[in-house]
Amino acid sequence: QVQLVETGGRSVQAGDSLRLSCVVSGGYFMSYQFGWVRQGPGKEREFVAGITMGSVSTYYADSVKGRFTISRDNNKKTVYLQMNKLEPFDTGVYYCAADTSAFTGWRSDYKFNYWGQGTQVTVST
């Protein structure tokens, strides 16, 4: 079993920066793809960023491209999401997710098989 625990979510002002962390336990961290998926109020879940094993490839949704950066620290078994220039539409619950299967390429509806409990990010004007 793979467990993921997110931290770092809080209320901020538009234009601020925030870094989310996801500590992973169980399984083989170095072999997995990870992603951040968010769900805003009344919205469907949106896959916003992903990273492959070895950080070889990353994915960003158009809505966050140029503002968010995903990274991973294999020694600390932690995945990060650095969020800059936050806007109110970035408000939502941010979930860290893991894919333990073989990587076949990024897509907007990428499927993960392990999820964290989520951390709330609220951006106000």
N, C-alpha and C positions, 0 to 999 in steps of 0.2 A: 504494500500500500504506500501511496505517496501522499504526504500531508503538506499543505501550503498555508502559510499564515501571512496575511498582508498587514502592514502597518503604514502609518504616515498620512492617512487621510485626515483632513480638517477643513475648516472654513477659512477662505482667503478672499482677497479682493481681486477684481479683474486686473490683469497685468502682472500679478504675482507669480512666483515659482513655487513648486512643490515637488518633493521626491518621495515616491512610494517604494516600499521595500517588500519583498516576498521571500520569506525564509522557507526552504524546502527540506523536508526530512523523509527518509525512506527511499527506496529505489536507487537508481543510478543517475544522479543529477547530471553528470557530464554528458550523458547519452540522450537527454531529452530536449525537445523543443519547448519553449515557454512563450506565453503571451499574456497580454493584458486586455481584458474585455470589460467594457463599461455598459451600464444601463442607466440612462437618465430617467427622470420622472415621466411616466407615460410613454416612454420610448422602448423600442426593441433593443436587445443587446447588440453592441457594436464592437467588433474586433478592431482594436486601435493599434496594437503593436505586437510584433512577434520576433523571436530570435532563435536561431538554430543552435545545435551543439557546436561548440568551438567558435560561436559568434560569427560564423562564416556568412550568414545571410540574415537580413532583417526585413521586416515588413512594417509599413505604416499606412494607416488609413489616410485618405486625402485630407480629412478634417483635422488631422494632427501633424501632418508632414511639415517639417521645419520647426516645429515647436516642441515635440516630444522626442525623447531618446530612450530606447530600451537598452539595457546592458545586463551582463551577468558576471558574477564572481564565483568561479567554480570552487575556489578554496573555501569560501564562506557559504556555499550552497544558497546563494541569494540572487534574486532577480530584481532589478531596479527599473523604475520608470521615472525619468526626469521630465517634469512638465513645466514648460516656460510659457510666458505670455498667456496665462489662463484667461478664459472667457466664461461668461455665465453658461454658455451652451456646453461647457465641459463638465458641468455639474452632474453627479451621478454616483452610483456605487461602482467601484473599480475592483474587478476580480482578477486574481492571478490564476493562470491555468497552465497545465502541463499536458504535453502529448508524448506518450511513451512509445509510440509506434514509429516506423521508419518514415523519414521525411520525404514527401512527394511534391513539395512546392507550396508556396503561399497562395491563399485565396481569401477573399473577404469572408467566406463562411467556413473558415478553417475549423476543424473539429478537434476539441481537446477532451481528454478523458479523466482528468483530475482538476478539481477546482478548490480555491480557497473560499473563505466565508465572506470576503468582500470588505472594502473599507470606503467610507463615505467621503466624497470630495464635494464641497459646496463653494461655488464661486459667485460672489455678489458684486454688483456694480458700485 
